[in-house]
Amino acid sequence: MTEQLIDPMTGEDMQTGEADGSAQTDAAPLPADDATNVAPEDGAEPVAVVETVLQKKQKAWAALPYDNVQILRLAPLSAERETGLRPLLFGCLSRISRHSKEISMLRLSVVFPDKKAGKSSNKLELWVDHREKTIQIVPHDGLITEPGNRGLGRLLMAQAVSWCSPKWNDYSLPSLELKTKLVPNDLARLRRDHALQAQGFTVTYNDGVQMSASCTAMRLESLGGDWNRDKIRIMDHLEAAHLLHSSDLNLKSQTGQINALNQKLELLQRDDNTMRFTIFTLIFFAIFQAGLLIWMATR
């Protein structure tokens, strides 16, 4: 069964199928940015995947090596029940930045020797879109630092803000969703919120039980570029060389003290062996004398 319709634009007749569902309509063409989400129909040619400028740059700059490395000194802090011991630590702050007409990128990473961290831990990336005047933060699910409560989060955020300011102060930042499942307990959540608020972000909880929160900042110029320098400090090469020289002198001094103590210990061990031999000889002689006296008394 068909129904006759009149096209109001052309005045021509159009046939539409009702019973068999065989009506055909002309679909509007999809924009190029949505081409990646469209699957080709049977018999149709595959749709070409169109990448954005940001995606192309992310692929092109993904494997670039870091071009600047600085030494970090984490001050020794008192032990905590949650985080345990917090000794003196030295690490490396690595960075790389690239710029093009449309996109700018900053990648930061902190590595500690002899410490295994997660794949996404202690890493922060900024992708700046100069056409849209927006700044994208990676990872999207939040910055994870190991070890915790040592000032690494504020350091990375401050370095990123200093890299952006004051060139792009009028750029906007996206709102970030803070996932409660990424923090182990309420104390860690409070520390996270305090670090973000101290840096200039606004933390807003979406529910009364504080299970979901969002982190926002209206403009980049509202964020601070400082961190807790009592906890963590960036050392220049001259200071690092002086520290290595002092450590080498202290090591040699301690090595000499250890050698002197070892010599004294060896001398005491020789005296102890002499004393043991003398005592053993006296005991043997006393037993011999006692046996001799018993033999004489019985004879």
VEXVO-565468 format. One record per residue (C-alpha): residue in one letter; x, y, z. Coordinates in steps of 0.001 Angstrom, whole numbers, plus 500000, padded with zeros to 6 digits. Layout:
N
dodo A&c1 X&c2 Y&c3 Z
...
end
This chain:
299
dodo M&c1 500000&c2 500000&c3 500000
dodo T&c1 501466&c2 503329&c3 499013
dodo E&c1 500628&c2 506873&c3 499757
dodo Q&c1 501074&c2 509731&c3 497311
dodo L&c1 502850&c2 512781&c3 498664
dodo I&c1 503601&c2 516100&c3 497023
dodo D&c1 506962&c2 517684&c3 497472
dodo P&c1 506284&c2 521256&c3 498619
dodo M&c1 509568&c2 522534&c3 497108
dodo T&c1 509354&c2 520984&c3 493611
dodo G&c1 505697&c2 519985&c3 493290
dodo E&c1 506696&c2 516459&c3 492185
dodo D&c1 505111&c2 513266&c3 493436
dodo M&c1 506949&c2 511081&c3 495951
dodo Q&c1 506185&c2 507399&c3 496673
dodo T&c1 506727&c2 506083&c3 500200
dodo G&c1 506337&c2 502457&c3 501269
dodo E&c1 504310&c2 501626&c3 504390
dodo A&c1 503630&c2 497883&c3 504340
dodo D&c1 507032&c2 496609&c3 503305
dodo G&c1 509127&c2 499371&c3 504920
dodo S&c1 511010&c2 499942&c3 501644
dodo A&c1 510910&c2 503733&c3 501751
dodo Q&c1 514179&c2 505378&c3 500849
dodo T&c1 515305&c2 508735&c3 502145
dodo D&c1 518332&c2 510820&c3 501319
dodo A&c1 520621&c2 511093&c3 504365
dodo A&c1 522391&c2 514352&c3 504986
dodo P&c1 526178&c2 514145&c3 504693
dodo L&c1 528047&c2 513820&c3 507983
dodo P&c1 530671&c2 516346&c3 508955
dodo A&c1 534277&c2 515337&c3 508570
dodo D&c1 534903&c2 515245&c3 512339
dodo D&c1 532203&c2 512575&c3 512794
dodo A&c1 533539&c2 510304&c3 510088
dodo T&c1 535412&c2 508189&c3 512591
dodo N&c1 532145&c2 507171&c3 514323
dodo V&c1 530305&c2 505992&c3 511159
dodo A&c1 530436&c2 502349&c3 510024
dodo P&c1 530016&c2 501721&c3 506263
dodo E&c1 526837&c2 499947&c3 505095
dodo D&c1 526858&c2 496696&c3 503167
dodo G&c1 528156&c2 497250&c3 499690
dodo A&c1 529170&c2 500845&c3 500411
dodo E&c1 532675&c2 502188&c3 500247
dodo P&c1 534464&c2 502565&c3 503620
dodo V&c1 534397&c2 506053&c3 505083
dodo A&c1 537806&c2 507675&c3 505347
dodo V&c1 538963&c2 508377&c3 508897
dodo V&c1 539646&c2 512069&c3 509378
dodo E&c1 542032&c2 512981&c3 512205
dodo T&c1 542074&c2 516325&c3 513904
dodo V&c1 545205&c2 518417&c3 514190
dodo L&c1 545468&c2 517547&c3 517890
dodo Q&c1 545306&c2 513802&c3 517198
dodo K&c1 547970&c2 514087&c3 514506
dodo K&c1 550294&c2 515982&c3 516816
dodo Q&c1 549690&c2 513525&c3 519657
dodo K&c1 550779&c2 510665&c3 517400
dodo A&c1 553737&c2 512564&c3 515965
dodo W&c1 555052&c2 513733&c3 519353
dodo A&c1 554233&c2 510602&c3 521379
dodo A&c1 557706&c2 509003&c3 521206
dodo L&c1 559826&c2 512143&c3 521492
dodo P&c1 562597&c2 511843&c3 524127
dodo Y&c1 562876&c2 514300&c3 526983
dodo D&c1 565266&c2 517166&c3 526247
dodo N&c1 565709&c2 518643&c3 529734
dodo V&c1 566397&c2 516882&c3 533041
dodo Q&c1 566629&c2 518471&c3 536495
dodo I&c1 567480&c2 516945&c3 539880
dodo L&c1 564853&c2 516916&c3 542617
dodo R&c1 565561&c2 516745&c3 546330
dodo L&c1 562726&c2 515494&c3 548518
dodo A&c1 563359&c2 516574&c3 552085
dodo P&c1 563150&c2 513937&c3 554839
dodo L&c1 559859&c2 514182&c3 556716
dodo S&c1 558469&c2 512533&c3 559796
dodo A&c1 556899&c2 509115&c3 559322
dodo E&c1 553132&c2 508762&c3 558980
dodo R&c1 550831&c2 505884&c3 559752
dodo E&c1 549412&c2 505897&c3 556232
dodo T&c1 552456&c2 506625&c3 554051
dodo G&c1 555083&c2 505094&c3 556346
dodo L&c1 558672&c2 506316&c3 556327
dodo R&c1 559476&c2 509443&c3 554329
dodo P&c1 563270&c2 509512&c3 553965
dodo L&c1 565498&c2 511787&c3 551921
dodo L&c1 565020&c2 511079&c3 548211
dodo F&c1 566601&c2 512276&c3 544992
dodo G&c1 564864&c2 512050&c3 541646
dodo C&c1 564817&c2 513463&c3 538116
dodo L&c1 562301&c2 515901&c3 536665
dodo S&c1 562234&c2 515417&c3 532881
dodo R&c1 560443&c2 517691&c3 530458
dodo I&c1 559866&c2 518230&c3 526766
dodo S&c1 557931&c2 520952&c3 524974
dodo R&c1 557005&c2 521441&c3 521350
dodo H&c1 555229&c2 524265&c3 519528
dodo S&c1 553454&c2 524637&c3 516219
dodo K&c1 551095&c2 527213&c3 514782
dodo E&c1 548018&c2 525353&c3 516005
dodo I&c1 549223&c2 523209&c3 518938
dodo S&c1 551693&c2 523470&c3 521822
dodo M&c1 552635&c2 520575&c3 524091
dodo L&c1 554366&c2 520153&c3 527457
dodo R&c1 555195&c2 516749&c3 528950
dodo L&c1 556534&c2 516358&c3 532503
dodo S&c1 557720&c2 513200&c3 534245
dodo V&c1 559319&c2 512457&c3 537629
dodo V&c1 561425&c2 509312&c3 538077
dodo F&c1 563135&c2 507976&c3 541195
dodo P&c1 565995&c2 505467&c3 540999
dodo D&c1 565300&c2 501996&c3 542385
dodo K&c1 561585&c2 502779&c3 542724
dodo K&c1 558946&c2 501266&c3 540495
dodo A&c1 555962&c2 503513&c3 539805
dodo G&c1 552795&c2 502958&c3 537807
dodo K&c1 552689&c2 503549&c3 534073
dodo S&c1 550692&c2 506773&c3 534462
dodo S&c1 552168&c2 507895&c3 537789
dodo N&c1 554164&c2 511130&c3 538109
dodo K&c1 553279&c2 512185&c3 534551
dodo L&c1 551502&c2 515337&c3 533364
dodo E&c1 550815&c2 516617&c3 529860
dodo L&c1 549357&c2 519883&c3 528566
dodo W&c1 547995&c2 520274&c3 525054
dodo V&c1 547240&c2 523884&c3 524091
dodo D&c1 544920&c2 524564&c3 521161
dodo H&c1 545690&c2 528073&c3 519875
dodo R&c1 542700&c2 528169&c3 517545
dodo E&c1 540124&c2 527347&c3 520206
dodo K&c1 542194&c2 528947&c3 522998
dodo T&c1 541768&c2 525931&c3 525252
dodo I&c1 544134&c2 523837&c3 527348
dodo Q&c1 543709&c2 520084&c3 527640
dodo I&c1 545184&c2 518239&c3 530639
dodo V&c1 546362&c2 514619&c3 530389
dodo P&c1 545717&c2 512208&c3 532073
dodo H&c1 542008&c2 512973&c3 532040
dodo D&c1 541255&c2 510915&c3 535169
dodo G&c1 543622&c2 512893&c3 537374
dodo L&c1 547273&c2 513194&c3 538320
dodo I&c1 548697&c2 510293&c3 540371
dodo T&c1 551918&c2 510793&c3 542330
dodo E&c1 554164&c2 508186&c3 543951
dodo P&c1 555312&c2 508461&c3 546686
dodo G&c1 552330&c2 510330&c3 548032
dodo N&c1 552278&c2 513322&c3 550357
dodo R&c1 555743&c2 514497&c3 549276
dodo G&c1 554740&c2 517614&c3 547280
dodo L&c1 555063&c2 516123&c3 543788
dodo G&c1 551536&c2 517032&c3 542690
dodo R&c1 551906&c2 520728&c3 543439
dodo L&c1 555358&c2 520769&c3 541841
dodo L&c1 554087&c2 519367&c3 538534
dodo M&c1 551081&c2 521691&c3 538496
dodo A&c1 553272&c2 524711&c3 539259
dodo Q&c1 555695&c2 523802&c3 536477
dodo A&c1 552812&c2 523501&c3 534017
dodo V&c1 551310&c2 526855&c3 535061
dodo S&c1 554682&c2 528601&c3 534796
dodo W&c1 555150&c2 527162&c3 531308
dodo C&c1 551794&c2 528564&c3 530172
dodo S&c1 551923&c2 531965&c3 531887
dodo P&c1 551722&c2 534725&c3 530860
dodo K&c1 551388&c2 533915&c3 527164
dodo W&c1 548063&c2 532141&c3 527351
dodo N&c1 546444&c2 533604&c3 530468
dodo D&c1 543179&c2 534186&c3 528609
dodo Y&c1 542885&c2 530534&c3 527572
dodo S&c1 540184&c2 528444&c3 529231
dodo L&c1 540668&c2 525208&c3 531131
dodo P&c1 538214&c2 522296&c3 530956
dodo S&c1 536460&c2 521023&c3 534042
dodo L&c1 538012&c2 517820&c3 535380
dodo E&c1 536063&c2 515059&c3 537091
dodo L&c1 537702&c2 513871&c3 540304
dodo K&c1 537142&c2 510170&c3 540857
dodo T&c1 536896&c2 509043&c3 544458
dodo K&c1 537989&c2 505515&c3 543556
dodo L&c1 541490&c2 506802&c3 542761
dodo V&c1 542093&c2 507865&c3 546383
dodo P&c1 542459&c2 505147&c3 549040
dodo N&c1 540755&c2 506953&c3 551928
dodo D&c1 539290&c2 510244&c3 553130
dodo L&c1 542653&c2 511546&c3 554340
dodo A&c1 544157&c2 511177&c3 550875
dodo R&c1 541082&c2 512854&c3 549375
dodo L&c1 541482&c2 515826&c3 551724
dodo R&c1 545149&c2 516135&c3 550791
dodo R&c1 544222&c2 516087&c3 547102
dodo D&c1 541603&c2 518795&c3 547563
dodo H&c1 544006&c2 520920&c3 549607
dodo A&c1 546720&c2 520682&c3 546935
dodo L&c1 544284&c2 521698&c3 544179
dodo Q&c1 542816&c2 524568&c3 546163
dodo A&c1 546268&c2 525820&c3 547169
dodo Q&c1 547148&c2 525940&c3 543469
dodo G&c1 544038&c2 528014&c3 542674
dodo F&c1 541525&c2 525395&c3 541504
dodo T&c1 537964&c2 525213&c3 542760
dodo V&c1 536808&c2 521809&c3 543995
dodo T&c1 533048&c2 521286&c3 543997
dodo Y&c1 531321&c2 518120&c3 545165
dodo N&c1 528291&c2 517029&c3 543186
dodo D&c1 526610&c2 515093&c3 546007
dodo G&c1 526269&c2 515216&c3 549765
dodo V&c1 528301&c2 512066&c3 550446
dodo Q&c1 531334&c2 513456&c3 548551
dodo M&c1 531569&c2 510592&c3 546081
dodo S&c1 531836&c2 512755&c3 542959
dodo A&c1 533587&c2 516087&c3 542532
dodo S&c1 534718&c2 518443&c3 539780
dodo C&c1 537791&c2 520655&c3 539579
dodo T&c1 537474&c2 523945&c3 537705
dodo A&c1 539454&c2 527091&c3 536993
dodo M&c1 538014&c2 530022&c3 535096
dodo R&c1 541278&c2 531285&c3 533653
dodo L&c1 544890&c2 530239&c3 533713
dodo E&c1 545904&c2 533519&c3 535324
dodo S&c1 543967&c2 532547&c3 538459
dodo L&c1 546339&c2 529612&c3 539128
dodo G&c1 549528&c2 529860&c3 541155
dodo G&c1 552978&c2 528827&c3 539967
dodo D&c1 554497&c2 528047&c3 543366
dodo W&c1 554818&c2 524857&c3 545399
dodo N&c1 555910&c2 523744&c3 548867
dodo R&c1 559661&c2 524267&c3 548677
dodo D&c1 560135&c2 522872&c3 552182
dodo K&c1 559130&c2 519451&c3 550879
dodo I&c1 560707&c2 519416&c3 547446
dodo R&c1 563386&c2 521490&c3 545761
dodo I&c1 564789&c2 521699&c3 542238
dodo M&c1 568576&c2 521679&c3 542203
dodo D&c1 570683&c2 523275&c3 539497
dodo H&c1 573766&c2 521574&c3 538074
dodo L&c1 576259&c2 523540&c3 540194
dodo E&c1 574406&c2 522694&c3 543395
dodo A&c1 574149&c2 519053&c3 542338
dodo A&c1 577897&c2 518959&c3 541610
dodo H&c1 578624&c2 520466&c3 545033
dodo L&c1 576338&c2 517896&c3 546644
dodo L&c1 578125&c2 515054&c3 544838
dodo H&c1 581516&c2 516426&c3 545905
dodo S&c1 580391&c2 516693&c3 549542
dodo S&c1 578921&c2 513195&c3 549386
dodo D&c1 582190&c2 511847&c3 547983
dodo L&c1 584179&c2 513489&c3 550797
dodo N&c1 581766&c2 512153&c3 553404
dodo L&c1 581993&c2 508703&c3 551845
dodo K&c1 585793&c2 508731&c3 551970
dodo S&c1 585727&c2 509947&c3 555584
dodo Q&c1 583261&c2 507262&c3 556588
dodo T&c1 585300&c2 504646&c3 554702
dodo G&c1 588391&c2 505641&c3 556715
dodo Q&c1 586435&c2 505448&c3 559972
dodo I&c1 585082&c2 502030&c3 559018
dodo N&c1 588597&c2 500777&c3 558190
dodo A&c1 589914&c2 502019&c3 561565
dodo L&c1 587053&c2 500312&c3 563382
dodo N&c1 587682&c2 497096&c3 561444
dodo Q&c1 591339&c2 497130&c3 562462
dodo K&c1 590394&c2 497696&c3 566093
dodo L&c1 587840&c2 494896&c3 565850
dodo E&c1 590443&c2 492497&c3 564417
dodo L&c1 592853&c2 493372&c3 567280
dodo L&c1 590130&c2 492736&c3 569847
dodo Q&c1 589297&c2 489434&c3 568151
dodo R&c1 592960&c2 488336&c3 568388
dodo D&c1 593043&c2 489304&c3 572068
dodo D&c1 589801&c2 487425&c3 572586
dodo N&c1 591224&c2 484307&c3 570964
dodo T&c1 594331&c2 484541&c3 573197
dodo M&c1 592153&c2 484898&c3 576277
dodo R&c1 590046&c2 481920&c3 575227
dodo F&c1 593162&c2 479756&c3 574759
dodo T&c1 594538&c2 480793&c3 578161
dodo I&c1 591243&c2 480075&c3 579907
dodo F&c1 590958&c2 476678&c3 578177
dodo T&c1 594530&c2 475810&c3 579244
dodo L&c1 593853&c2 476787&c3 582882
dodo I&c1 590656&c2 474735&c3 582953
dodo F&c1 592479&c2 471698&c3 581530
dodo F&c1 595321&c2 472071&c3 584077
dodo A&c1 592813&c2 472422&c3 586968
dodo I&c1 590975&c2 469267&c3 585861
dodo F&c1 594318&c2 467423&c3 585625
dodo Q&c1 595318&c2 468556&c3 589134
dodo A&c1 591951&c2 467524&c3 590540
dodo G&c1 592225&c2 464081&c3 588960
dodo L&c1 595774&c2 463700&c3 590233
dodo L&c1 594730&c2 464571&c3 593804
dodo I&c1 591831&c2 462096&c3 593674
dodo W&c1 594152&c2 459374&c3 592403
dodo M&c1 596668&c2 460063&c3 595165
dodo A&c1 593942&c2 460029&c3 597832
dodo T&c1 592593&c2 456692&c3 596684
dodo R&c1 596012&c2 455070&c3 596543
end
